[in-house]
Amino acid sequence: MSRYSDIGWPQGHPITYVDKMKAPLLVLQGANDPRCVKPESDQMVEKLRSIGVDVEYHVFEDEGHDFSKRANQLKAYRLIAAFLFKQFGIGPEGGTSPLDAAGLA
């Protein structure tokens, strides 16, 4: 039994369940990731977009599985924050985005 089956996660590759996905998705991909390889992320993103799921896809050309470069980490955090602001309907007030207001833009 895998560590995931203990908590009720389905077995198999995520592409198997892609037709059930409806929520918007943010994908941050390291181009040199040996575990979650870019061609599989490309395939997942393409399939999700083909069924109408809103997907933001960002590839970090100089990263692997973990983002080790500080500049890339900060960019990833900004992308995550912007994605969440968008999904929760937190928009600009007075022409200033929440990221600008927080000094993160």
N, C-alpha and C positions, 0 to 999 in steps of 0.2 A: 504494500500500500504506500502510495506517495504521500509526501507531506501535504499536498494540496487536497487529496481526496479526503483527508481527515476533516477538512472544513467545508466539504461539499462542493468544491470546484469541479467542473466537468473535466474529463480526461480528453486528451487529444490536442491537436493544433488549433489555435484560435480561428483560423480561416474556416474551420468546420462550422462555427457558430456565427459567422459574419451576418447571415441573413436575419438573425435575431437582434442585431445591434441597431438601435435607433437614436441613441444620445450622441450629441456632438463629441468629437474626439480630437485631442491634441496629441500628435506623435512627434517626439524629439528623438532623432536617430543619429547615432554615431556611424559615420560611413565605414569605419574600420572595426565595427563591432563583430567579434567572432561568434557570439552567442545568438544575438538577434540580428541576423544578417540583413543588410539593406535590401537585397532583392525580395526577401519575404515581407519586409515593411512596405516596399513599393507595391507588392501584390495585394496586401491587405488594404492599403489606402485606395488603390484603384478600384477594388471590389466594393468597398464602402461607398465611395463616391458614385459608383455606377448604380447603387440602390438608393441614392439620395441622401446619404448621411453627410452632415457637415463635418469635414475633416480638415484640420490645419496640420500641415506636414512640413517639418523643418529638419534639414540634414546638416549636421556638423561634420564637415569634411575631414577635420583633423582630430576627431575623437573616436574612442572605442565604446565599450559597454558603459563605462563610467566616464563622466565628463571631468577631466582632470585639470584642464586649463581654466584659470580664474575668469578670464574674459568670456569663455563659453558658458561657464556656470552662471555668471551674471546675466548673460543674454538669455539663457534658458529660464532663469527665474523671472525675467521680464516677460518672456513669452507666456509662461504659466500664469502670471498675474493678469496679463492682458486677456488671456483666454477666459479665466475665471470671471473677471470684470464683465466681459461680454456675455458670458452665459448667465450670470446673475443679474444682468440688466443694469449694471453700475456704469453710467455714462458720464461724459464730461459735464461739469457744472461750470457755467460761466466761461465755456470755451477751454477749460483746463481738464485734461484727462487725469484719472486717479494716479497713473504712473508719473505724470509730470508733477502733480501736487506732492507726491511722496519723494520726488527727486530721483526716480528710477528710470525715467525715459532717456 
